[in-house]
Amino acid sequence: SSDLRTCFEIFKEIVRKGHRVKEETFNILLMACIKDKDAGFRYTLQVWRQMVKLGIKPDCISYNLLLRATRDCGIGDPLAMNNLLLQAQSEVSVPLKVNAGRRVQKS
């Protein structure tokens, strides 16, 4: 939808100009995603992943919007949704290296 596209363009401009984005900013994007009943859930997942990637913690409103998108919106193009989910799976399945205990410095 053109409204959703406009929201994304405004968001890009906000970021490009160096303004700080917060969970409220993403909540507005999530609301715009929900208005697209055909593919809103896919867009919601993309916005959610971007929010988490930027280190912004979702608030109660964010979680409620995610649930609303799950209930009210479709996934749009199944192939695009499949690619989005597979991308998320490959990012999650990357093994993490954890150093247990204290690090010993060599002299």
Residue pairs with C-beta under 8 A, 6 or more apart in sequence:
1 35
1 36
3 32
3 35
4 32
4 33
4 35
4 36
4 43
7 28
7 29
7 32
8 29
11 21
11 25
11 29
14 21
14 25
15 21
21 54
21 56
22 56
23 51
23 56
23 57
23 58
23 59
23 61
23 62
26 47
26 48
26 50
26 51
26 56
26 58
26 62
27 59
27 61
27 62
27 65
29 47
30 44
30 47
30 48
30 62
30 65
30 66
30 69
31 65
33 40
33 41
33 43
33 44
33 47
33 69
33 73
34 40
34 44
34 65
34 68
34 69
34 72
34 73
36 43
36 73
36 76
37 72
37 73
37 74
38 73
38 74
38 76
39 73
39 74
39 75
39 76
39 77
40 69
40 72
40 73
40 74
40 76
41 69
41 70
41 73
41 74
41 75
41 76
41 81
42 75
42 76
42 77
42 80
42 81
42 84
43 76
44 65
44 66
44 69
44 70
44 73
45 84
45 88
46 84
48 58
48 62
48 66
49 88
51 58
51 62
52 58
58 66
75 81
